[in-house]
Structures are given as structure tokens and as C-alpha cells.
Amino acid sequence: MTGIPRRPLGKTGLQVSALAIGGHHLGDAATYQEAERIVAEAIDGGVTFFDNCWEYNNGRSEEWLGRALSVGGRRDKVLVMTKVCTHGRDATLARSMLEQSLRRLRTDHLDVWQVHGVVFDNDPDLAYRPGGVLEALDQAKHEGKARVVGFSGHKSPAVHMDMITRGYAWDTCQFPLNPFDATYRSFEQTVLPECNRRGIAVLGMKPMTGKAGPIAKNVATAEELLRYAMSLPVATTISGNTSVDTLRQNLRVAQNFQPMTPAQMQALRERCRASAGDGRFELYKVSLAFDNPQARVSHDFPVDPVEAEVKEQVAHVMGEDPPNQ
């Protein structure tokens, strides 16, 4: 074991571990106790960056992370990111969500605060309008409640480019990076170089395409996919873990990380090209499967009744027992 590499977080002056822990999967763990074990072992293994979001698992992901980081001074050892879910609504709502996130995460500030789920064509218009979410980002930085600000999305490289080129001083930007993306509606080929040109720290996500479909279909191994994503010019790669066993597999790759050569990366792109072309492994680009109901409702789109957060919201209304906390 050689330790997880540390990398600059763009121009912010901060350093982050090259592997980060995804927030949605943390809230999908079987119990809070398992989630806390994931957090504890990740920190002990060298992870210094934790992803999260106001709406993940209807707040459970933030609550569990905050609870786990409140133990033994863990919060002071890591950078915590969460995301705000206005989805085009105004800065007043964003500020309210920020306060909720801080309470759930049991902290007085965020290291990174991002606009979540910028995926629809009109999202840049809504973000940049007077009274939009960007005003909340500026206020949070001014008040010391957020050190660094950015945005995320998983559907459209063109929407990402629109958000960037309108000129806001983004510190970070999050999007999918894996060998399937490389040849299909590619963030790697468009958004990644633009971020690097501007000094915006790139937070790569979905290295295994979100649901690990390529692994189940024997197209690529988990190690290949994670190594590929970490070999790109990014600040960190966010990977989800619902169990300690999965975390340990990812830690082994990160702690012994050797970048792929350009030839190895190209060979993997070519192997994945045929099954990349119809988006079957990147459903977040071509379907509503990864669209949170908050985003769809705020854009007057129908929600997906089988989506996890929708089921939990219905269960809450019906008075059913919540997941084991």
C-alpha cells in the first residue's frame, strides 16, 4: 500500500484525495452502522473528500454522513461537499436548503457547495437570471458558509458548456467520466478540457456508470473502470459504496494507483465503443432513470413512480416505517 494520491482542487489552494466517496450510495447502505463503517474505513484508508446532496435519499445521505463525521473529530480530517437542489428555483430556496444541509451534516460550513443536477436546456438561463441560485452561491462564500462553489450534472455536455462559458467564476464542476462516455455524448472530449483550460477543478463521477452494468455484463472490470477514471486529468473520482466490502476493493485500487498509459486507455475505449453507442450503460444521459423527482417537478415533468426517492416519499405520506437508521 502506497497511499491515495493527493491532487490540487483546481485553483482553490485545497488538496483532495484522488478517490472520493459518493453520497447517494452511502445513504443506500443497509443500516446507519454500515454507513458509519464506510466513512470510518474510508478516512483511515486515506480518503479526504466526501460527496453528498440535499435531496439524496430524501435527506438520509446527509444525515448519515453528518452523524458519522461527528464521531472522533472526523469532520476536521476531510472536505465535505453537498449540493443544492433548487432546479431552477430562486436563491431564497437555495439559502433555506443550505441551512438544512448544514444542520444535517452537523457542520458550520461546507468545503464545496454545488448546484445539483444541471441537466435541462433551460437550466443555465434559470441559474444566471436575477435572483437565481448563483446569488446564493456568492452569498454563501461571502458569509463563510461555503469555501468553494460549483455545479454538477450527468445528462448533457452541451448544458455543462453553456453553464461554463456564460462566465461565472466556477471553482468546481462534476460530471460522468468513464470509457463509455469517451465515445458517446462525451463529457471527456468537451467539458473536461474546457475545465482544465479555465482552472476549474473536475470532480469525475460514475466511473462504473452508476449501476455497474458493464461489470455485470463482463465488458470491463471494476478495477479497469476506476483506474481509467482516475487516470484522467481530474481532481478526484467519486465512487459510490453501499458496503465496506466494495469500499475495500476501491481503496486497494486507489492506494496502489498506477495511471493507465495512453495506449491502455485507448484500448479500453475501443473495447467499450460498441456497447457505448446506444447509451445502454449510461442511462443518466438518455432516460429519466437518474432524474430526481425534485428536478422533474420543478420543470413540470412527470416523475418516475419506480424511482427510489419517489417510493420513499410515498411511503412517508402513507406513514410507513422509514429505513433503519
C-alpha positions as CSV (number, residue, x, y, z in Angstrom):
1,M,0.0,0.0,0.0
2,T,1.5,3.3,-1.1
3,G,-1.4,5.7,-0.1
4,I,-4.0,7.5,-2.1
5,P,-2.5,10.3,-4.2
6,R,-3.5,13.9,-3.3
7,R,-4.3,16.4,-6.1
8,P,-5.0,20.1,-6.2
9,L,-8.6,21.1,-6.2
10,G,-8.2,23.4,-9.2
11,K,-7.1,26.9,-8.3
12,T,-8.7,26.8,-4.8
13,G,-5.5,26.0,-2.9
14,L,-7.1,22.9,-1.4
15,Q,-5.8,19.4,-1.8
16,V,-8.1,16.3,-2.2
17,S,-7.6,12.6,-2.3
18,A,-7.8,11.1,-5.8
19,L,-10.7,8.9,-4.7
20,A,-13.8,10.3,-3.1
21,I,-16.9,8.7,-1.5
22,G,-20.3,9.1,-3.2
23,G,-23.1,10.4,-1.1
24,H,-26.1,8.7,-2.7
25,H,-24.7,5.2,-2.2
26,L,-23.8,6.0,1.4
27,G,-27.5,6.5,2.1
28,D,-28.3,3.3,0.3
29,A,-26.3,1.2,2.8
30,A,-28.3,-1.4,4.7
31,T,-28.1,0.4,8.0
32,Y,-26.6,3.5,9.5
33,Q,-24.0,1.3,11.2
34,E,-22.7,0.1,7.8
35,A,-22.6,3.7,6.5
36,E,-20.5,4.7,9.5
37,R,-18.1,1.9,8.9
38,I,-17.8,3.0,5.3
39,V,-17.0,6.6,6.4
40,A,-14.5,5.4,9.1
41,E,-12.6,3.0,6.9
42,A,-12.5,5.4,4.0
43,I,-10.9,8.1,6.2
44,D,-8.5,5.6,7.7
45,G,-7.6,4.5,4.2
46,G,-6.7,8.0,3.0
47,V,-9.9,9.4,1.6
48,T,-10.3,13.1,2.3
49,F,-13.3,14.1,0.2
50,F,-17.0,13.2,0.7
51,D,-19.7,13.9,-1.8
52,N,-23.4,14.5,-0.9
53,C,-26.6,16.3,-1.9
54,W,-29.6,17.9,-0.2
55,E,-32.0,15.5,-1.9
56,Y,-30.2,12.2,-1.8
57,N,-32.4,9.6,-0.2
58,N,-34.7,12.4,1.0
59,G,-32.0,13.8,3.3
60,R,-30.8,10.5,4.7
61,S,-27.5,10.6,3.0
62,E,-26.6,14.0,4.5
63,E,-27.9,12.9,8.0
64,W,-25.9,9.7,8.0
65,L,-22.7,11.4,6.8
66,G,-23.0,14.2,9.3
67,R,-23.6,11.7,12.1
68,A,-20.6,9.6,11.1
69,L,-18.3,12.6,10.8
70,S,-19.3,13.9,14.2
71,V,-17.6,10.9,15.8
72,G,-13.9,11.2,16.9
73,G,-13.1,14.5,15.2
74,R,-13.6,13.0,11.7
75,R,-15.1,16.2,10.3
76,D,-11.8,18.1,10.7
77,K,-10.0,15.4,8.7
78,V,-12.0,15.8,5.5
79,L,-13.5,18.1,2.9
80,V,-17.3,17.8,2.8
81,M,-19.3,18.7,-0.3
82,T,-23.0,18.8,-0.7
83,K,-25.3,20.1,-3.5
84,V,-28.3,22.4,-3.5
85,C,-31.4,21.3,-5.3
86,T,-33.2,24.5,-6.5
87,H,-33.5,23.0,-10.0
88,G,-34.2,26.5,-11.4
89,R,-36.0,27.9,-8.4
90,D,-34.7,31.0,-6.7
91,A,-31.9,32.0,-4.3
92,T,-34.2,32.2,-1.3
93,L,-34.9,28.5,-1.5
94,A,-31.2,27.8,-2.0
95,R,-30.3,29.6,1.2
96,S,-33.0,27.6,3.1
97,M,-31.6,24.4,1.7
98,L,-28.1,25.4,2.7
99,E,-29.2,25.8,6.3
100,Q,-30.9,22.4,6.2
101,S,-27.8,20.8,4.8
102,L,-25.6,22.3,7.4
103,R,-27.8,21.0,10.2
104,R,-28.0,17.5,8.7
105,L,-24.2,17.5,8.2
106,R,-23.6,18.8,11.7
107,T,-21.2,21.5,10.5
108,D,-21.0,25.3,10.3
109,H,-19.6,25.4,6.8
110,L,-19.3,23.4,3.6
111,D,-15.9,22.9,1.9
112,V,-17.7,22.6,-1.5
113,W,-21.3,23.6,-2.4
114,Q,-22.5,22.8,-5.8
115,V,-25.7,23.4,-7.9
116,H,-27.1,19.9,-8.3
117,G,-28.4,18.3,-11.5
118,V,-27.9,20.9,-14.2
119,V,-29.4,18.7,-17.0
120,F,-32.2,20.6,-18.8
121,D,-31.6,23.0,-21.7
122,N,-33.1,26.0,-19.7
123,D,-31.2,25.3,-16.5
124,P,-28.4,27.8,-17.4
125,D,-30.9,30.5,-18.0
126,L,-32.6,29.9,-14.7
127,A,-29.3,29.8,-12.8
128,Y,-28.0,33.0,-14.3
129,R,-31.2,35.0,-14.0
130,P,-31.5,37.8,-11.4
131,G,-32.5,36.2,-8.1
132,G,-31.2,32.8,-9.3
133,V,-29.1,30.2,-7.4
134,L,-25.8,31.9,-8.3
135,E,-26.7,34.7,-5.9
136,A,-27.0,32.2,-3.1
137,L,-23.6,30.7,-4.0
138,D,-22.0,34.2,-3.8
139,Q,-23.7,35.0,-0.5
140,A,-22.6,31.6,1.0
141,K,-19.0,32.3,0.1
142,H,-19.2,35.8,1.4
143,E,-20.6,34.5,4.7
144,G,-18.0,31.7,5.1
145,K,-20.6,29.0,4.8
146,A,-19.1,27.6,1.6
147,R,-15.4,27.8,0.8
148,V,-15.8,26.6,-2.9
149,V,-18.7,26.5,-5.3
150,G,-19.5,24.6,-8.5
151,F,-22.2,22.7,-10.3
152,S,-22.9,19.1,-11.3
153,G,-24.9,17.2,-13.9
154,H,-25.0,13.9,-15.8
155,K,-27.0,14.3,-19.0
156,S,-25.7,16.9,-21.5
157,P,-22.2,18.1,-22.2
158,A,-23.8,21.0,-24.1
159,V,-25.6,22.2,-21.0
160,H,-22.4,22.0,-19.0
161,M,-20.6,24.0,-21.6
162,D,-23.3,26.6,-21.5
163,M,-23.0,26.9,-17.7
164,I,-19.3,27.4,-18.0
165,T,-19.0,29.7,-21.0
166,R,-21.5,32.2,-19.6
167,G,-18.7,33.3,-17.4
168,Y,-19.5,32.6,-13.7
169,A,-16.3,32.0,-11.7
170,W,-16.8,28.3,-11.0
171,D,-14.4,26.6,-8.7
172,T,-15.5,23.0,-9.4
173,C,-17.5,21.1,-11.9
174,Q,-18.8,17.5,-11.6
175,F,-19.8,15.1,-14.4
176,P,-19.6,11.5,-15.6
177,L,-16.2,10.2,-16.7
178,N,-15.7,6.6,-17.8
179,P,-14.6,4.8,-21.0
180,F,-18.2,4.6,-22.3
181,D,-18.6,8.4,-22.0
182,A,-15.4,8.8,-24.0
183,T,-17.1,7.9,-27.3
184,Y,-20.8,8.7,-26.6
185,R,-22.1,12.3,-25.9
186,S,-18.8,12.8,-24.3
187,F,-18.0,15.0,-21.4
188,E,-14.4,13.8,-21.6
189,Q,-13.9,15.2,-25.1
190,T,-15.6,18.5,-24.5
191,V,-16.2,19.6,-20.9
192,L,-13.0,18.1,-19.4
193,P,-10.5,20.1,-21.5
194,E,-12.5,23.3,-21.1
195,C,-12.5,23.0,-17.3
196,N,-8.8,22.3,-17.3
197,R,-8.2,25.3,-19.6
198,R,-10.0,27.5,-17.1
199,G,-8.6,26.0,-13.9
200,I,-11.9,24.6,-12.8
201,A,-11.4,21.5,-10.6
202,V,-13.0,18.5,-12.2
203,L,-14.9,16.0,-10.0
204,G,-15.4,12.9,-12.0
205,M,-18.3,10.7,-11.2
206,K,-20.0,7.4,-12.3
207,P,-16.7,5.7,-13.1
208,M,-18.6,2.4,-13.2
209,T,-21.6,4.1,-15.0
210,G,-23.7,4.4,-11.8
211,K,-25.1,0.9,-11.6
212,A,-22.0,-1.2,-12.6
213,G,-23.8,-2.6,-15.6
214,P,-20.6,-3.1,-17.6
215,I,-19.1,-5.2,-14.8
216,A,-22.2,-7.5,-14.7
217,K,-22.0,-7.9,-18.5
218,N,-18.3,-8.6,-18.4
219,V,-17.4,-5.7,-20.7
220,A,-14.9,-4.3,-18.2
221,T,-13.7,-4.9,-14.6
222,A,-14.3,-2.6,-11.7
223,E,-10.6,-2.1,-11.4
224,E,-10.2,-1.1,-15.1
225,L,-13.1,1.3,-14.9
226,L,-11.9,3.0,-11.7
227,R,-8.3,3.2,-13.0
228,Y,-9.4,4.7,-16.2
229,A,-11.4,7.4,-14.5
230,M,-8.6,8.2,-12.1
231,S,-6.1,8.4,-14.9
232,L,-7.9,11.3,-16.5
233,P,-6.8,14.9,-15.6
234,V,-9.3,15.3,-12.7
235,A,-9.0,16.5,-9.1
236,T,-10.9,13.4,-7.8
237,T,-13.0,10.5,-8.8
238,I,-16.2,10.0,-6.8
239,S,-17.3,6.4,-6.4
240,G,-20.3,5.0,-4.5
241,N,-20.1,2.3,-1.9
242,T,-23.1,0.6,-0.2
243,S,-20.9,-1.8,1.7
244,V,-17.5,-2.0,3.4
245,D,-16.5,-4.8,1.0
246,T,-17.0,-2.6,-2.0
247,L,-15.1,0.2,-0.3
248,R,-12.2,-2.0,0.3
249,Q,-12.0,-3.0,-3.3
250,N,-11.9,0.6,-4.4
251,L,-9.3,1.5,-1.7
252,R,-7.0,-1.2,-3.0
253,V,-7.1,0.4,-6.4
254,A,-6.6,3.9,-5.1
255,Q,-3.9,3.1,-2.6
256,N,-1.8,1.3,-5.2
257,F,-2.8,3.5,-8.0
258,Q,-0.8,3.4,-11.2
259,P,-2.2,5.5,-14.1
260,M,-3.1,3.7,-17.3
261,T,-0.9,4.5,-20.2
262,P,-2.5,6.4,-23.1
263,A,-2.4,3.1,-25.1
264,Q,-4.2,1.2,-22.3
265,M,-6.8,3.9,-22.1
266,Q,-7.4,3.9,-25.8
267,A,-7.7,0.1,-25.9
268,L,-10.3,0.2,-23.2
269,R,-12.3,3.0,-25.1
270,E,-12.3,0.8,-28.2
271,R,-13.4,-2.3,-26.2
272,C,-16.3,-0.2,-24.8
273,R,-17.2,1.6,-28.0
274,A,-19.7,-0.9,-29.4
275,S,-21.8,-1.0,-26.3
276,A,-21.4,2.7,-25.6
277,G,-23.1,3.8,-28.8
278,D,-26.8,3.5,-27.7
279,G,-26.3,4.6,-24.1
280,R,-27.3,1.3,-22.5
281,F,-24.8,1.7,-19.7
282,E,-25.2,5.5,-19.4
283,L,-29.0,5.7,-18.8
284,Y,-28.4,9.0,-17.0
285,K,-27.8,10.6,-20.4
286,V,-30.7,9.0,-22.3
287,S,-33.6,8.4,-19.8
288,L,-35.2,9.8,-16.7
289,A,-33.9,6.9,-14.7
290,F,-31.4,9.1,-12.8
291,D,-33.6,12.3,-12.7
292,N,-34.5,13.2,-9.1
293,P,-38.2,14.0,-8.6
294,Q,-37.3,17.5,-7.3
295,A,-35.8,18.3,-10.7
296,R,-38.7,16.9,-12.7
297,V,-41.4,18.6,-10.7
298,S,-39.8,22.0,-10.8
299,H,-39.6,21.7,-14.6
300,D,-43.3,20.5,-14.9
301,F,-42.3,17.0,-16.0
302,P,-44.0,13.8,-14.6
303,V,-41.9,11.9,-12.0
304,D,-40.9,8.3,-12.4
305,P,-43.0,6.2,-10.0
306,V,-40.4,3.5,-9.6
307,E,-37.6,5.9,-8.7
308,A,-36.2,5.3,-5.2
309,E,-36.8,8.8,-3.8
310,V,-40.4,8.8,-5.1
311,K,-41.1,5.5,-3.4
312,E,-39.7,6.8,-0.1
313,Q,-41.8,10.0,-0.4
314,V,-45.0,7.9,-1.0
315,A,-44.1,5.7,2.0
316,H,-43.6,8.7,4.2
317,V,-47.0,10.1,3.2
318,M,-48.6,6.7,3.9
319,G,-47.0,6.6,7.3
320,E,-44.9,3.5,6.6
321,D,-41.7,2.8,8.6
322,P,-38.6,4.6,7.3
323,P,-35.3,2.7,6.5
324,N,-33.3,1.5,9.5
325,Q,-31.4,4.5,11.0
